[in-house]
Amino acid sequence: MTKYNWAIVPSEVEFLATDSNGCVFGYDVEPTERDFGKFMHTSDFLYFPHNGWMPAYQGSWRESLEKRPVVDKKLEGL
């Protein structure tokens, strides 16, 4: 089970995280957790189409970071 609905996330996004204010952001590389309630991107890519585009992770924001799940292509068509 995953924390987010990866089916609606563009393929460029490799990580998702919910900030302390409840907004979900997508990243192409693993972001850095900051003490002020945010994950900071370390590249020029940040995915955030609009507030509410993805339901926020309901646990602690510090535990919200998730890497895109690896899909076994052989099992995908079953």
PDB file of N, CA, C and O in Angstrom:
ATOM      1  N   MET A   1       0.839  -1.182   0.000  1.00  0.00           N
ATOM      2  CA  MET A   1       0.000   0.000   0.000  1.00  0.00           C
ATOM      3  C   MET A   1       0.888   1.250   0.000  1.00  0.00           C
ATOM      4  O   MET A   1       1.909   1.298   0.686  1.00  0.00           O
ATOM      5  N   THR A   2       0.493   2.235  -0.760  1.00  0.00           N
ATOM      6  CA  THR A   2       1.247   3.479  -0.837  1.00  0.00           C
ATOM      7  C   THR A   2       0.513   4.604  -0.116  1.00  0.00           C
ATOM      8  O   THR A   2      -0.671   4.488   0.202  1.00  0.00           O
ATOM      9  N   LYS A   3       1.221   5.675   0.133  1.00  0.00           N
ATOM     10  CA  LYS A   3       0.644   6.838   0.816  1.00  0.00           C
ATOM     11  C   LYS A   3      -0.146   7.726  -0.133  1.00  0.00           C
ATOM     12  O   LYS A   3      -1.012   8.483   0.305  1.00  0.00           O
ATOM     13  N   TYR A   4       0.142   7.643  -1.427  1.00  0.00           N
ATOM     14  CA  TYR A   4      -0.459   8.530  -2.425  1.00  0.00           C
ATOM     15  C   TYR A   4      -0.988   7.730  -3.617  1.00  0.00           C
ATOM     16  O   TYR A   4      -0.625   6.570  -3.808  1.00  0.00           O
ATOM     17  N   ASN A   5      -1.849   8.364  -4.412  1.00  0.00           N
ATOM     18  CA  ASN A   5      -2.385   7.760  -5.626  1.00  0.00           C
ATOM     19  C   ASN A   5      -1.432   8.075  -6.781  1.00  0.00           C
ATOM     20  O   ASN A   5      -1.573   9.103  -7.443  1.00  0.00           O
ATOM     21  N   TRP A   6      -0.480   7.205  -7.015  1.00  0.00           N
ATOM     22  CA  TRP A   6       0.549   7.423  -8.029  1.00  0.00           C
ATOM     23  C   TRP A   6      -0.005   7.365  -9.446  1.00  0.00           C
ATOM     24  O   TRP A   6       0.670   7.798 -10.380  1.00  0.00           O
ATOM     25  N   ALA A   7      -1.205   6.846  -9.632  1.00  0.00           N
ATOM     26  CA  ALA A   7      -1.787   6.741 -10.975  1.00  0.00           C
ATOM     27  C   ALA A   7      -2.026   8.115 -11.605  1.00  0.00           C
ATOM     28  O   ALA A   7      -2.094   8.220 -12.830  1.00  0.00           O
ATOM     29  N   ILE A   8      -2.154   9.160 -10.803  1.00  0.00           N
ATOM     30  CA  ILE A   8      -2.428  10.499 -11.343  1.00  0.00           C
ATOM     31  C   ILE A   8      -1.191  11.405 -11.342  1.00  0.00           C
ATOM     32  O   ILE A   8      -1.294  12.602 -11.612  1.00  0.00           O
ATOM     33  N   VAL A   9      -0.037  10.837 -11.041  1.00  0.00           N
ATOM     34  CA  VAL A   9       1.201  11.620 -10.931  1.00  0.00           C
ATOM     35  C   VAL A   9       2.005  11.506 -12.226  1.00  0.00           C
ATOM     36  O   VAL A   9       2.212  10.399 -12.722  1.00  0.00           O
ATOM     37  N   PRO A  10       2.458  12.626 -12.780  1.00  0.00           N
ATOM     38  CA  PRO A  10       3.263  12.567 -14.006  1.00  0.00           C
ATOM     39  C   PRO A  10       4.525  11.725 -13.828  1.00  0.00           C
ATOM     40  O   PRO A  10       5.069  11.628 -12.728  1.00  0.00           O
ATOM     41  N   SER A  11       4.975  11.130 -14.906  1.00  0.00           N
ATOM     42  CA  SER A  11       6.123  10.223 -14.839  1.00  0.00           C
ATOM     43  C   SER A  11       7.415  10.911 -14.411  1.00  0.00           C
ATOM     44  O   SER A  11       8.329  10.239 -13.933  1.00  0.00           O
ATOM     45  N   GLU A  12       7.518  12.219 -14.565  1.00  0.00           N
ATOM     46  CA  GLU A  12       8.720  12.949 -14.152  1.00  0.00           C
ATOM     47  C   GLU A  12       8.891  12.996 -12.641  1.00  0.00           C
ATOM     48  O   GLU A  12       9.995  13.210 -12.141  1.00  0.00           O
ATOM     49  N   VAL A  13       7.800  12.797 -11.919  1.00  0.00           N
ATOM     50  CA  VAL A  13       7.819  12.891 -10.457  1.00  0.00           C
ATOM     51  C   VAL A  13       8.257  11.555  -9.864  1.00  0.00           C
ATOM     52  O   VAL A  13       7.641  10.520 -10.124  1.00  0.00           O
ATOM     53  N   GLU A  14       9.320  11.584  -9.070  1.00  0.00           N
ATOM     54  CA  GLU A  14       9.845  10.376  -8.430  1.00  0.00           C
ATOM     55  C   GLU A  14       9.564  10.322  -6.933  1.00  0.00           C
ATOM     56  O   GLU A  14       9.630   9.250  -6.331  1.00  0.00           O
ATOM     57  N   PHE A  15       9.249  11.469  -6.325  1.00  0.00           N
ATOM     58  CA  PHE A  15       8.967  11.536  -4.890  1.00  0.00           C
ATOM     59  C   PHE A  15       7.778  12.449  -4.655  1.00  0.00           C
ATOM     60  O   PHE A  15       7.598  13.445  -5.356  1.00  0.00           O
ATOM     61  N   LEU A  16       6.963  12.099  -3.656  1.00  0.00           N
ATOM     62  CA  LEU A  16       5.883  12.969  -3.193  1.00  0.00           C
ATOM     63  C   LEU A  16       6.053  13.170  -1.696  1.00  0.00           C
ATOM     64  O   LEU A  16       6.541  12.293  -0.984  1.00  0.00           O
ATOM     65  N   ALA A  17       5.637  14.349  -1.232  1.00  0.00           N
ATOM     66  CA  ALA A  17       5.679  14.643   0.199  1.00  0.00           C
ATOM     67  C   ALA A  17       4.615  15.677   0.522  1.00  0.00           C
ATOM     68  O   ALA A  17       4.287  16.525  -0.308  1.00  0.00           O
ATOM     69  N   THR A  18       4.078  15.603   1.735  1.00  0.00           N
ATOM     70  CA  THR A  18       3.112  16.562   2.234  1.00  0.00           C
ATOM     71  C   THR A  18       3.810  17.476   3.231  1.00  0.00           C
ATOM     72  O   THR A  18       4.427  16.999   4.183  1.00  0.00           O
ATOM     73  N   ASP A  19       3.717  18.786   3.020  1.00  0.00           N
ATOM     74  CA  ASP A  19       4.303  19.736   3.956  1.00  0.00           C
ATOM     75  C   ASP A  19       3.415  19.875   5.192  1.00  0.00           C
ATOM     76  O   ASP A  19       2.295  19.366   5.225  1.00  0.00           O
ATOM     77  N   SER A  20       3.928  20.563   6.198  1.00  0.00           N
ATOM     78  CA  SER A  20       3.187  20.710   7.458  1.00  0.00           C
ATOM     79  C   SER A  20       1.881  21.474   7.273  1.00  0.00           C
ATOM     80  O   SER A  20       0.993  21.379   8.120  1.00  0.00           O
ATOM     81  N   ASN A  21       1.744  22.229   6.184  1.00  0.00           N
ATOM     82  CA  ASN A  21       0.498  22.951   5.924  1.00  0.00           C
ATOM     83  C   ASN A  21      -0.501  22.131   5.112  1.00  0.00           C
ATOM     84  O   ASN A  21      -1.582  22.625   4.790  1.00  0.00           O
ATOM     85  N   GLY A  22      -0.156  20.875   4.773  1.00  0.00           N
ATOM     86  CA  GLY A  22      -1.082  19.984   4.083  1.00  0.00           C
ATOM     87  C   GLY A  22      -1.011  20.003   2.566  1.00  0.00           C
ATOM     88  O   GLY A  22      -1.831  19.354   1.917  1.00  0.00           O
ATOM     89  N   CYS A  23      -0.073  20.713   1.983  1.00  0.00           N
ATOM     90  CA  CYS A  23       0.084  20.730   0.523  1.00  0.00           C
ATOM     91  C   CYS A  23       1.017  19.611   0.078  1.00  0.00           C
ATOM     92  O   CYS A  23       2.054  19.367   0.696  1.00  0.00           O
ATOM     93  N   VAL A  24       0.635  18.936  -1.002  1.00  0.00           N
ATOM     94  CA  VAL A  24       1.437  17.837  -1.542  1.00  0.00           C
ATOM     95  C   VAL A  24       2.252  18.358  -2.728  1.00  0.00           C
ATOM     96  O   VAL A  24       1.720  18.995  -3.637  1.00  0.00           O
ATOM     97  N   PHE A  25       3.547  18.072  -2.694  1.00  0.00           N
ATOM     98  CA  PHE A  25       4.463  18.479  -3.756  1.00  0.00           C
ATOM     99  C   PHE A  25       5.134  17.261  -4.352  1.00  0.00           C
ATOM    100  O   PHE A  25       5.343  16.259  -3.668  1.00  0.00           O
ATOM    101  N   GLY A  26       5.475  17.348  -5.641  1.00  0.00           N
ATOM    102  CA  GLY A  26       6.197  16.289  -6.327  1.00  0.00           C
ATOM    103  C   GLY A  26       7.600  16.748  -6.669  1.00  0.00           C
ATOM    104  O   GLY A  26       7.827  17.923  -6.957  1.00  0.00           O
ATOM    105  N   TYR A  27       8.539  15.817  -6.635  1.00  0.00           N
ATOM    106  CA  TYR A  27       9.952  16.126  -6.859  1.00  0.00           C
ATOM    107  C   TYR A  27      10.554  15.101  -7.814  1.00  0.00           C
ATOM    108  O   TYR A  27      10.129  13.947  -7.844  1.00  0.00           O
ATOM    109  N   ASP A  28      11.546  15.528  -8.593  1.00  0.00           N
ATOM    110  CA  ASP A  28      12.229  14.588  -9.488  1.00  0.00           C
ATOM    111  C   ASP A  28      13.405  13.910  -8.789  1.00  0.00           C
ATOM    112  O   ASP A  28      13.834  12.838  -9.217  1.00  0.00           O
ATOM    113  N   VAL A  29      13.925  14.501  -7.740  1.00  0.00           N
ATOM    114  CA  VAL A  29      14.971  13.903  -6.912  1.00  0.00           C
ATOM    115  C   VAL A  29      14.528  14.016  -5.455  1.00  0.00           C
ATOM    116  O   VAL A  29      13.657  14.822  -5.127  1.00  0.00           O
ATOM    117  N   GLU A  30      15.124  13.216  -4.594  1.00  0.00           N
ATOM    118  CA  GLU A  30      14.706  13.204  -3.193  1.00  0.00           C
ATOM    119  C   GLU A  30      14.927  14.571  -2.549  1.00  0.00           C
ATOM    120  O   GLU A  30      16.046  15.083  -2.560  1.00  0.00           O
ATOM    121  N   PRO A  31      13.869  15.168  -1.987  1.00  0.00           N
ATOM    122  CA  PRO A  31      14.006  16.482  -1.358  1.00  0.00           C
ATOM    123  C   PRO A  31      14.624  16.373   0.034  1.00  0.00           C
ATOM    124  O   PRO A  31      14.713  15.289   0.612  1.00  0.00           O
ATOM    125  N   THR A  32      15.042  17.512   0.550  1.00  0.00           N
ATOM    126  CA  THR A  32      15.641  17.603   1.871  1.00  0.00           C
ATOM    127  C   THR A  32      14.598  18.091   2.866  1.00  0.00           C
ATOM    128  O   THR A  32      13.924  19.092   2.625  1.00  0.00           O
ATOM    129  N   GLU A  33      14.466  17.386   3.984  1.00  0.00           N
ATOM    130  CA  GLU A  33      13.533  17.796   5.034  1.00  0.00           C
ATOM    131  C   GLU A  33      14.109  19.001   5.777  1.00  0.00           C
ATOM    132  O   GLU A  33      15.282  19.016   6.148  1.00  0.00           O
ATOM    133  N   ARG A  34      13.260  20.009   5.985  1.00  0.00           N
ATOM    134  CA  ARG A  34      13.675  21.207   6.708  1.00  0.00           C
ATOM    135  C   ARG A  34      12.874  21.326   7.999  1.00  0.00           C
ATOM    136  O   ARG A  34      11.732  20.870   8.059  1.00  0.00           O
ATOM    137  N   ASP A  35      13.446  21.924   9.015  1.00  0.00           N
ATOM    138  CA  ASP A  35      12.800  22.037  10.327  1.00  0.00           C
ATOM    139  C   ASP A  35      11.568  22.928  10.335  1.00  0.00           C
ATOM    140  O   ASP A  35      10.764  22.840  11.263  1.00  0.00           O
ATOM    141  N   PHE A  36      11.395  23.772   9.344  1.00  0.00           N
ATOM    142  CA  PHE A  36      10.256  24.691   9.341  1.00  0.00           C
ATOM    143  C   PHE A  36       9.012  24.103   8.668  1.00  0.00           C
ATOM    144  O   PHE A  36       8.115  24.845   8.267  1.00  0.00           O
ATOM    145  N   GLY A  37       8.955  22.773   8.544  1.00  0.00           N
ATOM    146  CA  GLY A  37       7.744  22.120   8.066  1.00  0.00           C
ATOM    147  C   GLY A  37       7.651  21.898   6.580  1.00  0.00           C
ATOM    148  O   GLY A  37       6.559  21.690   6.052  1.00  0.00           O
ATOM    149  N   LYS A  38       8.769  21.937   5.896  1.00  0.00           N
ATOM    150  CA  LYS A  38       8.780  21.788   4.447  1.00  0.00           C
ATOM    151  C   LYS A  38       9.844  20.791   4.006  1.00  0.00           C
ATOM    152  O   LYS A  38      10.814  20.521   4.714  1.00  0.00           O
ATOM    153  N   PHE A  39       9.626  20.259   2.814  1.00  0.00           N
ATOM    154  CA  PHE A  39      10.656  19.521   2.098  1.00  0.00           C
ATOM    155  C   PHE A  39      11.138  20.465   0.998  1.00  0.00           C
ATOM    156  O   PHE A  39      10.325  21.045   0.279  1.00  0.00           O
ATOM    157  N   MET A  40      12.430  20.619   0.867  1.00  0.00           N
ATOM    158  CA  MET A  40      12.979  21.540  -0.119  1.00  0.00           C
ATOM    159  C   MET A  40      13.558  20.761  -1.295  1.00  0.00           C
ATOM    160  O   MET A  40      14.299  19.796  -1.110  1.00  0.00           O
ATOM    161  N   HIS A  41      13.212  21.192  -2.506  1.00  0.00           N
ATOM    162  CA  HIS A  41      13.721  20.534  -3.698  1.00  0.00           C
ATOM    163  C   HIS A  41      15.189  20.896  -3.897  1.00  0.00           C
ATOM    164  O   HIS A  41      15.627  21.994  -3.553  1.00  0.00           O
ATOM    165  N   THR A  42      15.929  19.964  -4.453  1.00  0.00           N
ATOM    166  CA  THR A  42      17.358  20.179  -4.687  1.00  0.00           C
ATOM    167  C   THR A  42      17.676  20.240  -6.178  1.00  0.00           C
ATOM    168  O   THR A  42      18.836  20.139  -6.576  1.00  0.00           O
ATOM    169  N   SER A  43      16.657  20.404  -6.986  1.00  0.00           N
ATOM    170  CA  SER A  43      16.843  20.585  -8.425  1.00  0.00           C
ATOM    171  C   SER A  43      15.912  21.712  -8.865  1.00  0.00           C
ATOM    172  O   SER A  43      15.267  22.347  -8.030  1.00  0.00           O
ATOM    173  N   ASP A  44      15.840  21.959 -10.153  1.00  0.00           N
ATOM    174  CA  ASP A  44      14.970  23.018 -10.667  1.00  0.00           C
ATOM    175  C   ASP A  44      13.529  22.554 -10.888  1.00  0.00           C
ATOM    176  O   ASP A  44      12.688  23.341 -11.321  1.00  0.00           O
ATOM    177  N   PHE A  45      13.241  21.291 -10.598  1.00  0.00           N
ATOM    178  CA  PHE A  45      11.916  20.729 -10.863  1.00  0.00           C
ATOM    179  C   PHE A  45      11.119  20.611  -9.568  1.00  0.00           C
ATOM    180  O   PHE A  45      11.597  20.055  -8.579  1.00  0.00           O
ATOM    181  N   LEU A  46       9.905  21.139  -9.588  1.00  0.00           N
ATOM    182  CA  LEU A  46       8.973  21.019  -8.467  1.00  0.00           C
ATOM    183  C   LEU A  46       7.579  20.911  -9.061  1.00  0.00           C
ATOM    184  O   LEU A  46       7.185  21.764  -9.857  1.00  0.00           O
ATOM    185  N   TYR A  47       6.818  19.875  -8.691  1.00  0.00           N
ATOM    186  CA  TYR A  47       5.482  19.672  -9.251  1.00  0.00           C
ATOM    187  C   TYR A  47       4.425  20.051  -8.221  1.00  0.00           C
ATOM    188  O   TYR A  47       4.343  19.451  -7.149  1.00  0.00           O
ATOM    189  N   PHE A  48       3.620  21.051  -8.555  1.00  0.00           N
ATOM    190  CA  PHE A  48       2.520  21.490  -7.702  1.00  0.00           C
ATOM    191  C   PHE A  48       1.495  22.188  -8.588  1.00  0.00           C
ATOM    192  O   PHE A  48       1.519  23.413  -8.705  1.00  0.00           O
ATOM    193  N   PRO A  49       0.579  21.419  -9.223  1.00  0.00           N
ATOM    194  CA  PRO A  49      -0.355  22.038 -10.165  1.00  0.00           C
ATOM    195  C   PRO A  49      -1.360  22.983  -9.503  1.00  0.00           C
ATOM    196  O   PRO A  49      -1.689  24.024 -10.071  1.00  0.00           O
ATOM    197  N   HIS A  50      -1.851  22.634  -8.313  1.00  0.00           N
ATOM    198  CA  HIS A  50      -2.767  23.494  -7.565  1.00  0.00           C
ATOM    199  C   HIS A  50      -3.003  22.882  -6.193  1.00  0.00           C
ATOM    200  O   HIS A  50      -2.800  21.685  -5.993  1.00  0.00           O
ATOM    201  N   ASN A  51      -3.430  23.704  -5.261  1.00  0.00           N
ATOM    202  CA  ASN A  51      -3.724  23.227  -3.918  1.00  0.00           C
ATOM    203  C   ASN A  51      -4.880  22.221  -3.973  1.00  0.00           C
ATOM    204  O   ASN A  51      -5.902  22.483  -4.609  1.00  0.00           O
ATOM    205  N   GLY A  52      -4.721  21.095  -3.320  1.00  0.00           N
ATOM    206  CA  GLY A  52      -5.767  20.079  -3.282  1.00  0.00           C
ATOM    207  C   GLY A  52      -5.716  19.078  -4.421  1.00  0.00           C
ATOM    208  O   GLY A  52      -6.622  18.253  -4.541  1.00  0.00           O
ATOM    209  N   TRP A  53      -4.686  19.120  -5.266  1.00  0.00           N
ATOM    210  CA  TRP A  53      -4.601  18.204  -6.411  1.00  0.00           C
ATOM    211  C   TRP A  53      -4.475  16.757  -5.973  1.00  0.00           C
ATOM    212  O   TRP A  53      -4.847  15.846  -6.713  1.00  0.00           O
ATOM    213  N   MET A  54      -3.950  16.541  -4.768  1.00  0.00           N
ATOM    214  CA  MET A  54      -3.743  15.195  -4.235  1.00  0.00           C
ATOM    215  C   MET A  54      -4.099  15.237  -2.756  1.00  0.00           C
ATOM    216  O   MET A  54      -3.701  16.170  -2.060  1.00  0.00           O
ATOM    217  N   PRO A  55      -4.839  14.250  -2.258  1.00  0.00           N
ATOM    218  CA  PRO A  55      -5.112  14.228  -0.820  1.00  0.00           C
ATOM    219  C   PRO A  55      -3.806  14.167  -0.022  1.00  0.00           C
ATOM    220  O   PRO A  55      -2.897  13.407  -0.356  1.00  0.00           O
ATOM    221  N   ALA A  56      -3.730  14.965   1.019  1.00  0.00           N
ATOM    222  CA  ALA A  56      -2.533  15.019   1.857  1.00  0.00           C
ATOM    223  C   ALA A  56      -2.369  13.740   2.662  1.00  0.00           C
ATOM    224  O   ALA A  56      -3.346  13.088   3.031  1.00  0.00           O
ATOM    225  N   TYR A  57      -1.118  13.395   2.924  1.00  0.00           N
ATOM    226  CA  TYR A  57      -0.813  12.288   3.830  1.00  0.00           C
ATOM    227  C   TYR A  57      -1.357  12.659   5.204  1.00  0.00           C
ATOM    228  O   TYR A  57      -1.189  13.794   5.650  1.00  0.00           O
ATOM    229  N   GLN A  58      -2.003  11.717   5.876  1.00  0.00           N
ATOM    230  CA  GLN A  58      -2.690  12.031   7.129  1.00  0.00           C
ATOM    231  C   GLN A  58      -1.848  11.873   8.389  1.00  0.00           C
ATOM    232  O   GLN A  58      -2.286  12.262   9.472  1.00  0.00           O
ATOM    233  N   GLY A  59      -0.654  11.312   8.269  1.00  0.00           N
ATOM    234  CA  GLY A  59       0.231  11.197   9.419  1.00  0.00           C
ATOM    235  C   GLY A  59       1.089  12.441   9.558  1.00  0.00           C
ATOM    236  O   GLY A  59       0.757  13.498   9.020  1.00  0.00           O
ATOM    237  N   SER A  60       2.184  12.315  10.275  1.00  0.00           N
ATOM    238  CA  SER A  60       3.124  13.413  10.450  1.00  0.00           C
ATOM    239  C   SER A  60       3.745  13.791   9.105  1.00  0.00           C
ATOM    240  O   SER A  60       4.093  12.917   8.311  1.00  0.00           O
ATOM    241  N   TRP A  61       3.881  15.075   8.856  1.00  0.00           N
ATOM    242  CA  TRP A  61       4.485  15.516   7.597  1.00  0.00           C
ATOM    243  C   TRP A  61       5.893  14.955   7.443  1.00  0.00           C
ATOM    244  O   TRP A  61       6.350  14.725   6.323  1.00  0.00           O
ATOM    245  N   ARG A  62       6.582  14.734   8.555  1.00  0.00           N
ATOM    246  CA  ARG A  62       7.948  14.207   8.515  1.00  0.00           C
ATOM    247  C   ARG A  62       7.992  12.761   7.995  1.00  0.00           C
ATOM    248  O   ARG A  62       9.040  12.294   7.549  1.00  0.00           O
ATOM    249  N   GLU A  63       6.873  12.069   8.051  1.00  0.00           N
ATOM    250  CA  GLU A  63       6.787  10.684   7.573  1.00  0.00           C
ATOM    251  C   GLU A  63       6.102  10.587   6.212  1.00  0.00           C
ATOM    252  O   GLU A  63       5.817   9.484   5.745  1.00  0.00           O
ATOM    253  N   SER A  64       5.835  11.711   5.576  1.00  0.00           N
ATOM    254  CA  SER A  64       5.040  11.723   4.349  1.00  0.00           C
ATOM    255  C   SER A  64       5.831  11.462   3.070  1.00  0.00           C
ATOM    256  O   SER A  64       5.236  11.132   2.045  1.00  0.00           O
ATOM    257  N   LEU A  65       7.135  11.599   3.102  1.00  0.00           N
ATOM    258  CA  LEU A  65       7.940  11.420   1.892  1.00  0.00           C
ATOM    259  C   LEU A  65       7.842   9.982   1.384  1.00  0.00           C
ATOM    260  O   LEU A  65       8.023   9.025   2.136  1.00  0.00           O
ATOM    261  N   GLU A  66       7.550   9.857   0.088  1.00  0.00           N
ATOM    262  CA  GLU A  66       7.448   8.530  -0.510  1.00  0.00           C
ATOM    263  C   GLU A  66       8.072   8.545  -1.904  1.00  0.00           C
ATOM    264  O   GLU A  66       7.832   9.461  -2.691  1.00  0.00           O
ATOM    265  N   LYS A  67       8.862   7.536  -2.196  1.00  0.00           N
ATOM    266  CA  LYS A  67       9.440   7.342  -3.529  1.00  0.00           C
ATOM    267  C   LYS A  67       8.432   6.602  -4.391  1.00  0.00           C
ATOM    268  O   LYS A  67       7.679   5.757  -3.906  1.00  0.00           O
ATOM    269  N   ARG A  68       8.429   6.929  -5.662  1.00  0.00           N
ATOM    270  CA  ARG A  68       7.514   6.252  -6.599  1.00  0.00           C
ATOM    271  C   ARG A  68       7.726   4.744  -6.510  1.00  0.00           C
ATOM    272  O   ARG A  68       8.861   4.272  -6.578  1.00  0.00           O
ATOM    273  N   PRO A  69       6.649   3.992  -6.359  1.00  0.00           N
ATOM    274  CA  PRO A  69       6.784   2.535  -6.301  1.00  0.00           C
ATOM    275  C   PRO A  69       7.292   1.967  -7.631  1.00  0.00           C
ATOM    276  O   PRO A  69       6.963   2.477  -8.702  1.00  0.00           O
ATOM    277  N   VAL A  70       8.076   0.935  -7.546  1.00  0.00           N
ATOM    278  CA  VAL A  70       8.565   0.242  -8.732  1.00  0.00           C
ATOM    279  C   VAL A  70       7.493  -0.756  -9.152  1.00  0.00           C
ATOM    280  O   VAL A  70       7.021  -1.557  -8.346  1.00  0.00           O
ATOM    281  N   VAL A  71       7.117  -0.695 -10.425  1.00  0.00           N
ATOM    282  CA  VAL A  71       6.081  -1.587 -10.945  1.00  0.00           C
ATOM    283  C   VAL A  71       6.760  -2.682 -11.765  1.00  0.00           C
ATOM    284  O   VAL A  71       7.565  -2.397 -12.651  1.00  0.00           O
ATOM    285  N   ASP A  72       6.433  -3.914 -11.466  1.00  0.00           N
ATOM    286  CA  ASP A  72       6.955  -5.051 -12.234  1.00  0.00           C
ATOM    287  C   ASP A  72       6.159  -5.100 -13.548  1.00  0.00           C
ATOM    288  O   ASP A  72       4.975  -5.438 -13.547  1.00  0.00           O
ATOM    289  N   LYS A  73       6.809  -4.764 -14.657  1.00  0.00           N
ATOM    290  CA  LYS A  73       6.135  -4.705 -15.959  1.00  0.00           C
ATOM    291  C   LYS A  73       5.526  -6.043 -16.362  1.00  0.00           C
ATOM    292  O   LYS A  73       4.533  -6.063 -17.089  1.00  0.00           O
ATOM    293  N   LYS A  74       6.095  -7.166 -15.908  1.00  0.00           N
ATOM    294  CA  LYS A  74       5.547  -8.475 -16.249  1.00  0.00           C
ATOM    295  C   LYS A  74       4.195  -8.713 -15.582  1.00  0.00           C
ATOM    296  O   LYS A  74       3.343  -9.417 -16.124  1.00  0.00           O
ATOM    297  N   LEU A  75       4.005  -8.121 -14.402  1.00  0.00           N
ATOM    298  CA  LEU A  75       2.755  -8.322 -13.666  1.00  0.00           C
ATOM    299  C   LEU A  75       1.733  -7.236 -13.955  1.00  0.00           C
ATOM    300  O   LEU A  75       0.562  -7.386 -13.606  1.00  0.00           O
ATOM    301  N   GLU A  76       2.152  -6.144 -14.587  1.00  0.00           N
ATOM    302  CA  GLU A  76       1.277  -5.009 -14.807  1.00  0.00           C
ATOM    303  C   GLU A  76       0.064  -5.349 -15.655  1.00  0.00           C
ATOM    304  O   GLU A  76      -1.007  -4.792 -15.409  1.00  0.00           O
ATOM    305  N   GLY A  77       0.172  -6.231 -16.639  1.00  0.00           N
ATOM    306  CA  GLY A  77      -0.925  -6.575 -17.522  1.00  0.00           C
ATOM    307  C   GLY A  77      -1.832  -7.674 -17.013  1.00  0.00           C
ATOM    308  O   GLY A  77      -2.799  -8.023 -17.689  1.00  0.00           O
ATOM    309  N   LEU A  78      -1.553  -8.239 -15.835  1.00  0.00           N
ATOM    310  CA  LEU A  78      -2.381  -9.331 -15.315  1.00  0.00           C
ATOM    311  C   LEU A  78      -3.653  -8.846 -14.689  1.00  0.00           C
ATOM    312  O   LEU A  78      -4.450  -9.652 -14.208  1.00  0.00           O
TER     313      LEU A  78
END
